[in-house]
Amino acid sequence: MQVQPIVVRKSCSFPDFSSKHKQHNRTGTPFYAGRIKKNMSFNITTSRALVLEFIDALNDENFDAARKLVTDDFNFAGVLGSRDGADVYFEDMQKMKLKYSVLRAFADGEDVCVLYDITMGDQKIYSAGWYIVQDKHIKSLRVVFDPRPLLDKK
């Protein structure tokens, strides 16, 4: 009986937008082809930079600058609650004065994911934020984290 060698292959590869070579799925079309909508500004660098600028403004407690980077109908959804409207969100942010330490930021078109440590009072919480950028403004933010350290404190 002849033993067949084990061949390890990547089952999935992700597009490398920085290279000249587009990676394709099995049909020969680029992975991101179906996600690009007509007249959509597809600029990963700009979306990522916008979100990081927003986080920097929050860290500096420059809420006016941060407010200019979001839409009026900005929507926030988090583990402990949600906010509809930019003004309501920033009222809370001015009270909480959270500090963000960005660990990594990834972009896929107008979607940006940021992994960060958020300092909430004396607690540092590892979190992930999903930002959706639309027309050069942040339209929504969804944040997930393990709330147990905050709840145990109460």
N, C-alpha and C positions, 0 to 999 in steps of 0.2 A: 504494500500500500504506500503510495507516494503522498507525502505531506505537502499540502499547499501553503505557501507563505502567506502570512497575514499582511494585507495591504491597508494601511491607514490613510484615509483621504478626508479632507475637510468636507463636512456635509453641507456647510453653508459658509459663504464668504460675504462680507459686507462691503459696500461700495467705498472706494477710496477716492473721494472727490478731489483730493489734492494732486492726484497723478493724471497723466495723460491717458492712461488706459482705463476704460470703463469696464467694470466687471459685469457680467451678464448672467441671467438665470438660464435655465435649460432651453428656453424658447429663443434665446439670442437677444432679447431686449434688455436694456439696462434695468437693474433692480428698482431704481427710483423713477422709472419712466411713467408708471401709472399714478404716481403721487403728484406730479407736476401738473397744476391746473393752468388753464389758459389765462394769461395776463397775471400770473402769480409771480411776485418778485422772489426768485429762488436764489438767496444769498445766505449761505450758512454762516459765513464770517460776520456779516452784519447782524443777523439775528442773535448770535452768541454774544457779540460785543454789546448789543443793546441791553441784553439781560444782565451782563456783568456790570454795565454802567448803572443799571437800576439798583443792583445789590450794593455797589459802592456808595451810591447816594443814600441808601437806607443806613449803611454802616456809619456814614458821616452825619446822619440825622438831618440831611438836606432833603426834607420831605417835599418841598416845592419842586426841586429838580426831579425827584423820583416820580412825582405826580404827572409831570409832563411826558413821561415815558410810557404811560398806560392810557388805555381808552377810557372814556367816561363810564361805559358800561362794563368795566373791568369786573371779572368774577374770580373770587378766591374760594377754594374748597380745601379744607384741612381736616386733620384728625379730630380736632376739638370744636370745629364749627366752620361756618361758611359766611361769606360776605358778598352781597350783590351791590355793585357800584363802587367806583374808585374813592369817592369822598368818605364813605362808611369804612372802607378798608384803611385809609390813611388816618382816620380818627383813632382807630385801634393801634395802628403802628406807632403813632406819636406817644401813646400811653405805654406801650410795651417796650419800645426801644431795643428791639432784638439786634444781636450782632451776628454776622455771618462770616464764617471762615470757609471759603470755597476750596474744595478738594479737587474736583474735576467738573468740567462743563463740556457737554456734547451737543451737537446740533444736527438736525435732519430737516433741512428746509426751514420752515417757520416754527418747528418744534425744537425746544431747547430743554435739555435735562441738566440739572445742576445737583451734584452731590456736595453737601456741606455740613459742617458742624454749626448748629445754631445755639448761641448762648442765650438762655432764657433765665434771667436772674442769676442764680449761682449754679445752674444746671447747663451742661453742654450736651446737646442732643444731636446725634447723627441723623440726617434727614435727606430726602430727595425731593426736588421741586421740578415740576413739569410746566414750563412756560410755553404759551402759544402766542406767537408774534403775528400780527396782522396789520398791514398798512403802516409799517414802521413804528408800531406801538404794541405793548404787551396787552393782549386781550384777556388772557386768563392765566391763573396759576393754581396748580394742585400740589399740595405738599403732603408727604407721608413720612411718618416717624413712629417709633414706639413710645407711647405716652406714659408708660408705667413709672418712669422716674419722676415725672411731674405729678402724677396722681398719688404716688406713695408719699410724696412730700406733704400733701394736704392733711 
